[in-house]
Amino acid sequence: MAAPVILFDYFGVLAHGYGRVDTELMNFIEKKLVGKCRLAVLSNMNGGTADEMLGTHAEMFDGVFISGELGAAKPDQRAFLLAASQMQEFPWDCLMIDDSEINCLSAKDAGMEAIQFKGVADLEQKLEKYGIMTP
């Protein structure tokens, strides 16, 4: 499965704090994922903008979905389904990357694939399984 959409959690995956993105992960995303699939953020926050959250990296993402705006928060399956719908994709064409095991299990229950984030090297290895890392 080569996911047309990869959804990233914000805190714990993309950022260490609000507006403090993980530079190593952002460099990996820019070099290895941009142009291969559409990228989005699904976060359990009440509000915020892509520019505030991601800074200069915001342009790499096709969507930023905030639970406070969606009306559902992870691990509620509706949050995953709403994000997929906003990206105009079926859940089974989406891959959720989250540091929370509960959120990954719920994403799978909603029909998505999911990877529990444990670092960039681990993520790259797991993405190879989905055929996303092939040239």
C-alpha positions in Angstrom: 0.0 0.0 0.0 1.5 3.3 -1.0 -0.6 5.8 1.0 -1.7 8.8 -0.9 -2.0 10.7 2.4 0.2 10.5 5.4 -1.2 12.1 8.6 1.2 13.2 11.3 0.5 13.9 14.9 1.8 17.2 16.0 3.0 17.0 19.7 5.3 14.0 20.1 6.0 13.5 16.4 6.4 16.7 14.5 7.1 19.0 17.4 8.7 19.1 20.9 6.5 22.1 21.8 4.2 24.5 20.2 6.1 26.0 17.3 9.2 24.0 18.1 9.4 21.4 15.2 11.7 18.4 15.1 14.3 19.6 12.6 15.6 16.0 11.9 12.1 14.8 11.1 11.2 17.8 9.0 14.4 17.3 7.0 13.5 13.6 6.5 9.9 14.6 5.4 11.2 17.2 2.9 13.9 14.9 1.4 12.0 11.6 1.4 8.2 12.2 1.4 7.4 15.5 -0.3 6.2 14.8 -3.8 5.6 11.1 -3.1 2.3 11.5 -1.3 0.2 14.2 0.3 1.0 15.2 3.8 -1.2 16.5 6.6 -1.3 17.1 10.3 -4.0 15.7 12.7 -3.6 17.2 16.2 -5.6 17.2 19.4 -5.3 21.0 19.9 -8.1 23.5 20.3 -6.7 25.9 17.7 -3.6 27.2 15.9 -2.5 27.9 12.4 -0.2 25.9 10.2 2.3 28.8 10.1 2.3 29.1 13.9 2.7 25.3 14.3 5.1 24.5 11.5 6.8 27.7 10.6 8.6 27.6 7.3 7.7 23.9 7.0 4.0 24.6 6.7 4.2 24.6 2.9 5.1 20.9 2.9 1.7 20.0 4.3 -1.6 19.9 2.3 -3.8 20.1 5.4 -3.7 20.9 9.1 -6.6 19.4 11.1 -7.2 20.5 14.6 -9.5 18.5 16.8 -11.0 21.7 18.2 -12.1 22.6 14.7 -13.0 19.1 13.6 -15.3 18.5 16.6 -13.6 15.2 17.4 -10.3 14.4 19.1 -8.1 11.3 18.8 -8.6 8.5 19.8 -12.2 9.0 18.7 -12.4 7.3 15.3 -14.4 10.3 14.0 -11.2 12.4 14.1 -9.5 10.1 11.7 -12.5 9.7 9.4 -13.0 13.5 9.3 -9.3 14.1 8.5 -9.5 11.6 5.7 -12.7 13.2 4.4 -11.1 16.6 4.5 -8.2 15.2 2.3 -10.9 13.7 0.0 -9.5 10.2 0.5 -10.9 7.0 1.9 -9.5 6.0 5.3 -7.8 3.0 3.8 -5.7 5.3 1.6 -4.3 7.1 4.7 -1.4 6.3 7.0 -1.4 7.8 10.5 1.9 8.4 12.3 1.4 9.0 16.0 3.5 8.5 19.1 0.4 7.2 21.0 -0.3 3.4 20.7 -4.0 4.1 21.5 -4.3 6.6 18.7 -2.6 4.2 16.3 -5.0 1.4 17.3 -8.0 3.7 16.8 -6.8 4.9 13.4 -6.6 1.2 12.4 -10.1 0.6 13.7 -11.2 3.6 11.5 -9.7 1.8 8.5 -6.3 3.5 8.2 -2.9 2.1 8.4 -0.9 3.4 11.4 2.7 3.6 12.6 3.7 4.3 16.1 6.5 6.9 16.0 9.7 5.9 17.8 12.2 8.1 15.9 13.2 9.0 12.4 15.3 5.9 11.7 12.5 3.6 12.9 9.9 5.5 10.8 12.0 5.2 7.6 12.3 1.5 8.1 8.6 1.1 8.7 7.7 3.3 5.7 9.8 1.0 3.4 7.2 -1.8 4.3 4.5 0.4 2.6 6.6 1.0 -0.5 6.7 4.7 0.2 10.5 4.9 0.4 11.1 3.4 -3.1 12.6 5.8 -5.7 
